[in-house]
Amino acid sequence: MRTIFKTGVTALCLAAGIAAAAPRAEAAAYLTAAGWYGALGEAVAQYGNITLSQLPTYKVEYQDSFGTWRPGEPNAVLVGTSGYPYTDPTLVQSRPFVGSYGGSTWGSQFTCDSYTQQCLGALRVTFTFPYEIVGVSGQLSLGGFPFLDATNMTELQIASYINTTGWQPGTSTFYGLMLDQPTSSLTVSWDSNAPNGVDGSAFFALANATVVRASTAAAVVTAVPEPASLALFGMGLAGLGMVTRRRRR
């Protein structure tokens, strides 16, 4: 849900108030725009300046029970006696297709083609960005089969979201994740929750994603079209910087 400030003065006052907040102690997820604005203010206090940018192009690497692999690589795997009918030590299977996102959406699909106690597909996805980020926000949707619970995707800290009364797979909510330190690599893990021999799948997708970068240069917040409230927040920070410079003269 979008929160839109009625005036630029309101945004400026909000920015001024949260900029004085104490530094963050650890990574945390936020399910409301108001909470996310507070986290942005704490990031300003910790790093000095931040930049909000559109989601950059990222690379993905998958991991399953048999090793790591990347899209486009040969995916034939020696599963041996782990595969049906469990008697051929030379049995080779191909990994299933794993869908990922791009453009303004950050996320991935997870899959498990189950062979006894092992999975062929993607149980863990590592995302590599072209630069370090300290946070990311957007509209989050989740889903899973046979089910999704608080033990899944713990890196996203989604327990409070999926435990909310009335939550349904595929529904979306505002979501922000502020990290405890800058990084260019994020890993998200999934437990299929399926009995041995039963295939499973899941996904997460963060639409209209915006990344947060710590900046050591002059205070700059680059506004992005989505959500509109973040653009006004950026204007507030920019105005705050102008006021500070005038006072120094």
N, C-alpha and C positions, 0 to 999 in steps of 0.2 A: 504494500500500500504506500502510495506516495504521500509525503508530507511537504506542503508548499508554504513557505513563509509569505505573509501578506506584504511585507515591505523589506527593502534592503537594510533598513535600520535594525529590524528585528534580527536579521542574519548577522549584522555587525556586532550587535550586543551579545549574541550567542557565542560568536567566535572569540570575543574579548573575554567572556567569562570562562570558557573552557580552556583557553590557552594557559591559564594559570593553574590548571589541575596538576596533581602529582603524577610522576612518571608511572607507567604501567609496570606491574610486577611479573606478569606472565601472559602467554597467548590466551585469547578468549574469543568466543563467538557471540555475536549480537543479532537479535531477531527483531529489533525495532530501529527505526531511523534515529530516534532520540538517543538511544544507547550508543549507536554508531558515531553520532556527532561527538559524544563525550569521549569516545575512544580516539577520534581524530585529534581532539584537543590535547589529550594525553600524549599522543605521538608528537605533536608540535612541541610540547614541553620537554619531551625526551630527546628529540633529534634536532630541535631548533627550527627546521622548516620541513614541510612535506609537499609532494607533488601528486596530484590525482591525474591518472592517465587512463586512456582506453586500454583494454586488454591487448597485450602484444601477442604476436605469433609465438607459440610455444611448441616444444617437442615432447613426445611421450615415450616411455619405456614400460613395458608390461613385465610382470613376474607371476609365474604359476608354480606348481609343485615340481616342475621339471627344469626350471631355470628362468632366465630373463630373455626378452626378445623385443624387437621393434617393428612397427608397421613396415611392410615391404620386404622384410627379410624372409628367407626360406623358413617355413614353420613346421616342417615334418619332424616329429619327435619320436625317439625310441621309448615306447612305454613298456615294452616287454610283457612280463606277466602281470603288470598292473592293469592291462587292458583286457577287455572281453575277447575271447573266452578264458583269459587268465592262464593259459597254458603255453603260449608261444613267446619264448624269450626274445625273439627277433621282431616282434610286432611293432610297426611304425604307424603313428596316427598324426593327422594334421590338426593344428590348433584351430579353434573356431574363429569366425570373424568377430572382431571387437570394435564396436563403434566408438568414435571420439567426436568431439565438437571442435568448432573453430569460429572465426569471425569474432563476434562479441560475446560468445558463450564459452565458459570454462567448464570442463567436466569430462566424464568418460563413462563407458559401459564396463561392467565386470561380468565375466562368464566363468562357469565351471562345468566342463564336460567331465563327469565323475568316473574315475576308474578306481574301484575299491576305496582306499583312503587318500587318493591323490586326485588333484584337479588339473585339467589341461585347459588353458585359457588365460584369464587375467584375474588374479586375486589381489594384486597390488599394482598401482599405477604411479609412476614418478613423472612429474611435470617439470620441465626445465625451461626457464624464461631467459630472455636475452640480457636481463639485468636483475639486480637484487630488488626485492619488494619487501614491504613490512606489513602489508595487508591487502585484502581484496573484498569487494562487496558486489551485490547484485540481487537478482531474484532467484532463489534456490528452490529446485524441485528434486524429489528423491523417489526411488521406487526399488522394489526387490522381490524376488521369488526364490523360495517359498514365502519368505517374509523378511522384513527389515526391523531391526531392533537396536537398542543402545550399544550393542557390542560391535556394530558395523561402523566403518568410516570414522573411527574415534578421533583421527586427526582433525576432522571438521567440527568436532564437539557438538554433534547434533542430537545428543540424548534428550535435552530439554525440549527440542522441537518435535521429535517423533513420539515423545511420551505425552504430548499435549492432547487433551481430550478432543476427539473429532478429527485428528489428523488423518489424512488419507494419502496413499501413494500417488504421486503425480501432482498434488496440489503445490502451490508455490507460496513463498513468504520472503519478505525482505531479509537479507542475510549479510553479515559482515564478519570477517575473520581477521583479527589483528594479531600478528605474530610477535614473539618475544624478542626477535632479532632479525635483521635483514637477511634474506636468503634468495638465491636464484633457483632453488629446487624445492618442490613440495611433493610429498608422497601421501597417497590416500589408499588405505587398505580395506579389504572387505572379507567377511567370513560368510560363506554361502549359506550356513545354517541348514544345509540339506543333509539328509541321511546318506551314508555311503552308497554309491551307485545311483544317486539321484542328481540330475543336472540342476543348476541354479543360475540366476542372473540378477543383476542390479544395475543402478545407474545413479549418477548425480549430475545436475546441470545448473550452472549459475549463469543466467541470462543477463544481458546488459551489464557485463562485468566491468568493474573499474578497479585498477590496482593502485596501491598507495606506495610511493617511493620516498625514502628519506633523502633530503636534499641538503648539501653543504653550501650551495650557492645562495644568491639572494632569495628572499622569501617569495616563492611563486607557487600558486595553486592553479593548475590547469583545469578549467571547468569542462565537463563532458555532458553530452545531451541527456543521458539517462543515469540516475533519476534526476529530475529537474531540481529537486531540493539540494542535491550536491552542488549544482552550479551556483545556486544562491549562497551556499556555504562558502564556496571558493571566493565569491565576490566579497563576502564579509571579511575573510582573511586578508584579501588584497587591500581592502579599505583600512583594516587595522594597521597594516604595514605603512600606508601613507600617513596615517595619523602619527605613528611613531616617528617617522622621518621628520615631520613638521615640528614635533616637540624638541627634536635634537638641534634644530637650527637656532 
